[in-house]
Amino acid sequence: MKVLLLRHGKTAGNIEKRYVGTTDELLSEEGITDLVCAAEYQNVEAVYVSPMLRCVQTADILFPGMEKIIVDDFRECDFGLFEYKNYMELKDDSRYQKWLDSNGILPFPEGESREEFQKRCVRAFEGVIQDAKNKGVHTIACVVHGGTIMSILDVFSDDGGSYYDFQVQNGDGFLAEITSLNTKFEHMIDFKMSICYSIKHGNYTAYKEQREKFDG
């Protein structure tokens, strides 16, 4: 089974580098025009979408006429008191500095922890793969959030990368292929995914090298 993991297009908050989690905003004009309909999208048989407007709008643009299956637990992390703020607005907040120093492990004040967020994303993705398997489809798309993609690939990718290795820009994403899909129990499946390439950057190895250069 092939899986397209796609991040929604840019919103005003994304352009201003804000933590956009529970804020339900539409795409910006720039976000709409930046979306690219890749050739791979033509083969998609089922589209699973976060309930947030930015994801639903992105899915409608990229997959017109197709049914959109809403997956509630694909929504972005709840950033709590940091919601819709950016670095300049948070840099003098001691709680924000503590969160940065923890490498993002500490829970967001009055929001989710990374562990809680990742668990619900992984649980939702397992349900999506089971649903697609039951329907007999071979290529699916998940139109979600950057954090959702990072959570999923951190657990299921077979390339040895970790959570922050799978950051992706708005309107970009990964094509991955499930390399093993085994039924463990009646309602449980076991699988790993191999990333084929980045939608906008092509070769995944080149994408990783670019990320390492940027991060370095």
Sequence and secondary structure as in RCSB ss.txt:
>XXXX:A:sequence
MKVLLLRHGKTAGNIEKRYVGTTDELLSEEGITDLVCAAEYQNVEAVYVSPMLRCVQTADILFPGMEKIIVDDFR
ECDFGLFEYKNYMELKDDSRYQKWLDSNGILPFPEGESREEFQKRCVRAFEGVIQDAKNKGVHTIACVVHGGTIM
SILDVFSDDGGSYYDFQVQNGDGFLAEITSLNTKFEHMIDFKMSICYSIKHGNYTAYKEQREKFDG
>XXXX:A:secstr
 EEEEEE   BHHHHTTB  SS    B HHHHHH    GGGGG  EEEE SSHHHHHHHHHHSTTS EEE GGGS
    GGGTT BHHHHTT HHHHHHHHTTT S  TTS  HHHHHHHHHHHHHHHHHHHHHHT SEEEEEE HHHHH
HHHHHHBSS   GGGG   TT EEEEEEEEEEEEETTEEEEEEEEEEETTTEEHHHHHHHHHHHH 
